[in-house]
Amino acid sequence: MKAWQLKRRVNSLSKQLADPIKTETKIDFNSLSEPEKQLFDRVQEIVDKYAPASPPQDVIDKNADLWNKSLEIFCRRTTELFVDVVPASFCCDELGKWYFKLYFYNFWLDWMESMKELREMPKEKHEALLLERGEMGLLDVVFRVPRSLPETSKENKTTRCHEQ
């Protein structure tokens, strides 16, 4: 194959990949344990009872433990899949896998801490922050957050490192 033919073929493939067909990722119901299946079946029964509308708020409140547990299972399964697949796809050895898990774990804890702060934030402050971020155009972009730590955290990190 000549260089110009190869280039044309690569460009053709690139165009095909640039417009992928939308697909859904699903967790196989059969991969769930029996108690997990029973939980999801119970939640589905409640949803079906009120279909095509959503269950009323009082029903959701009454069954909050079911909703939360099913969401926890879903999140745990998708996170486990992500943490298993990404390093296996991109990393060559155990050290690379360890770094991935280290950074992912720290991302997860930082994100959970941020979500806790947002949930505890007064509604007015939350809305003002959302408006401010929108006006700054930050809701439409992502960027790398610097890795610097506050002074108190640096001290704690140093202390922990010496203890190990």
Buried (B, 14 or more C-beta within 10 A) or exposed (E): EEEEEEEEEEEEEEEEEEEEEEEEEEEEEEEBEEEBEEBBEBBEEBBEEEEEEEBEEEBBEEBEEBBEBBEEBBEEBEEEEEBEEBBEEEBEEEEEBEEBBEEBEEEEEEEEEEEEEEEEEEEEEBEEEEEEEEEEEEEEEEEEEEEEEEEEEEEEEEEEEEEE
